[in-house]
Amino acid sequence: MRRVCLALPTNRACAGTITALAEEAAHAAAHFDVEVHLLILDTSDSSGTSDAAGAPEAAEDTGATPFARNAAAVAALAPAPRVVVHHLDEAWQRAFLERVIRRSGVPGPGLLLDLMLPDAVSYGACTNRIFLVAAALGCTSVHRRDSDGDYQLLDGRKVFPIDHELRALGRRAGDVAADATAVTRNELDPAHGDRPVVLVGGSFIGELSVDVGEIRELDPAVYHDVVGLWAPPVWSEEEKRELVEASFTGGGTEPFRADETVLGPPDIWRVDMCNLGLDHRVYERLPLPPATDTIGSDYFLLHVVLDTGLPGVVHNRHIVNYYTPERRTGPGFTAYQVRFAKFLLSMLYLHPVYGEMTALGEDLLDERHEVRTAPILDSVRRSADWDPAENVRRLDVLDRSYRRLGGKYADFADHLAPLRERLLAEARADAERFALLIDAWGALVAAAHAERAAATGETGAAG
């Protein structure tokens, strides 16, 4: 029986999401020959008063800390056969990482710990922690969800993405193509039939995945200028316009009615990290960029799968996306817009890597259809030397665009202006640190496998 990891990284109270994920875990264990490890990596506040941020049902403040409210939700879960729940607080995660890093023997343990568990928000780092804990638990796949999403309903029943993930992940692509329960459309190159399916994903319905919808409503021209900044500068205006139209829209707004699953080169424009299953043969080879305060830093492996020619399945069991209220006002708005600006700056260093991976294509796979990490590491290292002039231009466009919008956006432009040099330096440093983590990743994964007994034997905050 294989072990799989259904994972939720969170830094907020999200009792409703925890309850819903437990339902998905129980459903998976009841319908597939798997043991499901429901992993909640929780860095929410465990000492102060609750901020009442998170899922809609968390809006009523009980006076308990966000971590305590999550812990109460875990304690209230009904036991389910072959479902093991792990609710791991920041102290547990830190101790686990310290052991793994020490066991790995990789130099610079202090820096590695900062890259894996930084003080600031990091979408890549929290997912990298999931990967290492999953390795320690002996899981063969990770199934990631987010705290600001919910499941769609069909005839009153929740539609769980994990069905499609477990039907295909890790299997020979040719066998998946022949399985009518796994795919409704086959676009697989017959020559790739022996390759494993390493990615199964869907998207979301509802609001844009990135909180820029208000900009589009206020001024579509400004929206085009701002969102177009994440395109490669060499693209034509038509290509940029198509990018802007497709960006952050996910699966649109149409509700789920019937399954549509496509096997082949995955359309990563229709896959989001809130709705993703990955095989261990991908995430145990490469980590995600550990950049802090940078949205989109957790999408790197989707490009790896597509560019190497590894098969995937894209489905339409989309997650319902909603926003937590703190994104839209005051300090929360400012923090989120900084993360969006850093996302745009990160493209200077990621686009060259994506381009080189596309050019190398299948040459990035070895004879066992596993990713060759050395060429990617070399590309990431060299990307840090790119001329930052394009990022200076991006910041100029952001400043001009936000001042044109006025109001809180003009205020944000005032906030951003004195941060320019720091943000430019951080974007370059993020590329350099990503290379360091790639170089250490193999040893960290091996050490995590060796930590299995410790990971399952300690309790701490584990439920």
CORGISUL-V651284 format. One record per residue. SS is DSSP state (A for helix, B for strand, O for the rest). Layout:
# CORGISUL-V651284
ss=[SS:SS]
This chain:
# CORGISUL-V651284
ss=[O:B:B:B:B:B:B:B:B:B:O:O:B:O:A:A:A:A:A:A:A:A:A:A:A:A:A:A:A:A:A:O:O:B:B:B:B:B:B:B:B:B:O:O:O:O:O:O:O:O:O:O:O:B:O:A:A:A:O:O:O:O:O:O:O:A:A:A:A:A:A:A:A:A:A:O:O:O:O:O:O:O:B:B:B:B:B:B:O:A:A:A:A:A:A:A:A:A:A:A:A:A:A:A:O:O:O:O:A:A:A:A:A:A:A:A:O:O:O:O:O:O:A:A:A:A:A:A:A:A:A:A:A:A:A:A:A:O:O:O:B:B:B:B:B:O:O:O:B:B:O:O:B:B:O:O:B:B:O:O:O:A:A:A:A:A:A:A:O:O:O:B:A:A:A:A:A:O:O:O:O:O:O:O:B:B:O:O:O:A:A:A:O:O:O:B:B:B:B:B:B:O:O:B:B:B:O:O:O:O:O:O:A:A:A:A:A:A:O:A:A:A:A:A:A:A:A:A:A:A:O:O:O:O:O:O:A:A:A:A:A:A:A:A:A:A:O:O:O:O:O:O:O:O:O:O:O:O:O:O:B:B:B:B:O:O:O:A:A:A:O:O:O:O:O:B:B:B:B:A:A:A:A:O:O:O:O:O:O:O:O:O:O:O:O:O:O:O:O:A:A:A:A:A:A:A:A:A:O:O:B:B:B:B:B:O:O:O:B:B:B:O:O:O:A:A:A:O:O:A:A:A:A:A:A:A:A:A:A:A:A:A:A:A:A:A:A:A:A:A:A:A:A:A:A:A:A:A:A:A:A:A:A:A:B:O:O:O:O:O:B:O:A:A:A:A:A:A:A:A:A:A:A:O:O:O:O:O:A:A:A:A:A:A:A:A:A:A:A:A:A:A:A:A:A:O:A:A:A:A:A:A:A:A:A:A:A:O:O:A:A:A:A:A:A:A:A:A:A:A:A:A:A:A:A:A:A:A:A:A:A:A:A:A:A:A:A:A:A:A:O:A:A:A:A:A:A:O:O:O:O:O:O]
